[in-house]
């Protein structure tokens, strides 16, 4: 379901534009907050599906871009990084659910970003499993992956679902880009 209305459209649009400026300057956290405020000001799912507001989907995609950037910069391991990628999946899925069913620039962006988020989630899960095994065996992370034979298989199997989803979304995004005559990123 798309975000409910809390702000007048003009105010929501202003917050989205402020988020765009912040994103371009590299202030992803502040941009994310502006996009979140903007999303609270736009119509419900019915209005979006009727095409009465063209700003919701770009705001969702922009917020997802912030979540991806923040997750990539978080480094290390932990649930905060993983949660950012899960939010990116949520926002891109919501954009796809609210948008037209045909190939558009926005749907290609949504699929591409969701694919990136799924791939990053898979990486987080790999890191999580490797760290757990290292702790259990009293090893450094690199040693755990090299010395414990079952670790590689356990790590690889834990991320297969997210990688499959990532590849599927990225493939569809590439196909849509070709249909729309857009170059690949």
N, C-alpha and C positions, 0 to 999 in steps of 0.2 A: 504494500500500500504506500502511496506517496504521502509526503508530509502534509499535515493539516495547516489551515490558515491561522496565523497569529498576527501578521503585520500587513499593512497596506502594500500593494504591489510595488509602488514607487520606492518604498523603504527597503523592501526585499531586494529589488534591483540594485539599489545603491550599495547594500551590503555585498552583493555578488561582485559588483564592479570594484569595490574596495578589496575584496578577496583576490581578484585578478591582479591588481597592482601589487599586493603583498606577495602573491605567488611568484610573479615575475622578478621581484626583488630577492627571492629566496627565503622569505619569512613564512615557511610552510605552516607552522603552528598557528600563527595569527590568521593566515589565509583560511585555514581549516575552520577556525572559529567564526570567521565572517560568513563563509559558505553555510555553516550550520545555522546561523541566525537567519540568513536569507531563506534557507529551505523551510524554516518554520513559518515563513510568510507567504508561501505559495499555495495554490489550490490543491484540493484533494484529487485522488486518482481519476474520478469521473471527468473533472475539468481538463486534466492533462490529456486523457484519452480522446476528448472532444477537440483537442488542439487549441484550447483557449489560452494556453500559456506555454511559450516556447523556452522559458528560462529554467524550468525545474531540472530537465535532463542535463543541460550543461553544468548547472550548479552541482548536481550529484556527481557528474564525471570529474569536475574540478576538485571536489572534496576527496574523491577517490584518489586523484593524482597526488594530493597533499598527503593522504594516508600512506600511499606507496613511498613517497619521498621520505617521510618521517620514519617509516619502518626501515627503509634502506640505510638511513643515517643512524638509527638507534644502535646498531652493532651489538655484539655480544649475544647472549641468549636471554630468554625470558618471555614471560607471557605478555608484557606490554608491546613488544615488537610483533609478536604473533597476533595480538588483538588488532593492531593497526591494519594488518593484512586481511584479517577477517572482516573488519569494517569496510575495506576497499571492495571485497567480494560482495558484501551487503549492498553498498551504494551502486556498484556497477550492475548488479542483478536487478535492483530497483529501477535503474535507468532503462534497462532492457525491458522490464515488465511494463513500464509507463510509456515507452516509445512505440513508434510504428513497427509493424512486423517486417517491413521491407528493409532492404539494405540502405543504410544512410551513413553519413560520416559519423554521426553520434553512435550508432549501433556498432560500427567498426571500432571506434574508440573504446566503447564499453567492453566489447569482447577482448580487445587487446589488453586493456587495463585489468580486466578480470583474470585473463590468462597470466599476466605478470603476478597478480596477487596469489593465484593458486600455486605458481612456481615458487614464490617466496614462502608461502606456507609450507610447501614440501621441504624446502631448505630448513625452515625453522624446526620442523619435526625431525629431520635428520640430525640437526645439532642437538636437539633435546635428547634423543635416544643415545647418541654418542656420549654426551655428557653424563647421562645416567649410568651407562656401562662403565665409563672411566671411574666414576665415584665408587661404584660397587666393587671394582677390582683394584682400587687404589692406584690408578695409572693416570698419566697425563693424557689429555684428550687424543693427541696424535698416536700415542702408544696404544691406547685402547682400540683404535680403529685398525692398527697394524697387527697387534699381537693376539687379539681375541678373535678366533675364526668365525664365530657366529655373529659378531657385531656387524660386519659388512652386510650380511644377508638381512639381519634384523633392521638395520638402518634403511636399506634399500626398500624393503617391503613396506615400511611404515609410510612412505611418501608416494607410492605408486598411484593411488587414487587422485591425489592433487595434481600430479604430473600429467595424468591422462586428461583431466579436466582442463589443465593449462594448455596442452597441445590442441585439444579440441577447440577451445575458444580462440587460440591464436590462428589456427587454420581457417576458421570461419571468418575471422577478422581480415585475414589476407585475401580470402575469396571476395569479401565485400569490398575491400579496397580496389581490387581489380575491376569489379563490376562498376564501381563509381569512378574509375579512371584515376585513382589516387596512388601516389607512390608509397612504398613501404618505408617505415621508420627505421 
